[in-house]
Amino acid sequence: MIDLYTVATPNGHKISIMLEEVGLPYNLIAKSIAKGDQFQPDFLKIGPNGKFPALVDNDPVGGGAPISVFETGAMLIYLADKSGMLLPREPHKYYDTMQWLMWQMAGLGPMHGQANHFVRYAPEHHEYATVRYMRESIRLLNVLDGHLQGRDWIAAGEYTIADIACWPWVRAIRLIDLDLADFPNIKRWYERMEARPAVERGKKVINDLVYGGKPMERRQLNAEHWSWMFGEEQHKKRA
C-alpha cells in the first residue's frame, strides 16, 4: 500500500491522478499547509523540503524497507516504474516524455505559482513582479499551445506522465484570469484529459476548494496561516 501525504493543489492533484490512472492502491492522508503540517518532524523525514505531496511505498518492488519519495516529478517517475505504465521505454519516446516533464517542473509550475502568489496572496501590489510572472506564464502557455498543434498528447505520441504533470497547472490558470479559449490547442488537449475517468477521480479525491475562487480574487489569510505559508514559520531553520 502507498501512503500519499497530500493537499488540494496542482502538485497534489498530479499524484492522485497518477495513482488513479495506474490503479495502484493507496491510502490518502490529507494535510494542511496553512496549519504547518508540512513542517511536522515525522513528515520532514519523508519530505525534507517541507512541501506536499510526498509518498511512502510500503510494498516496494522487490520487497525490503518502505521507499519514500518527494518532488512530484520523481514521484511520477517512481509510480510509472512501479506500474510499468505511462512512461514509454523506447529511447526517443522516453526522453521526449522526460523533457516535457522537466519543462513542467522547471517552468510551467514555478512560474504559474509565482504569478498566482503576486496576483492573489501578496499583501501589497507589486507591479513589476506581477507583470513579470504573468508574462512568463503566458509565454509558457504559448509554448505548449504551439507544441500541441496537430498533437493529441504532449509527448511520445501517447498519453504519459508529461500530460499528468501539466494538466493540473493548466487547470489553475483561470485563477489568474487566463482563458483557455486563448490557447485553442491546449483547450482541445485539456478537454481530452478532463474526459478521462481517472482524471475526474484524481481531481476530486482531495478537497477541491483551491480551484473554486473567482479569477484574480485575493486570498485573505490570518496571521497564523500566513506565517506557515509565507512568513516566519515557513523560513525558520529546522533540524
Buried (B, 14 or more C-beta within 10 A) or exposed (E): EBBBBBBBBBBBBBBBBBBBBBEBEBEEBBBBBBEBBBBBEEBBEBBEEBBBBBBBBEEBEEEEEBBBBBBBBEBBBBBBEBBEBBBBEEEEBBEBBBEBBEBBBEBBBBBBBBBBBBBBBEEEEEEEBBEBBBEBBBEBBEEBBEBBEEEEBBBBEBBBBBBBBBBBBBBBBBBBEBEBEEBEBBBBBBEBBEEBEBBBBBBEBBEEEBBEEEEEEEBEBEEEBBBBBBBEBBEEEEE
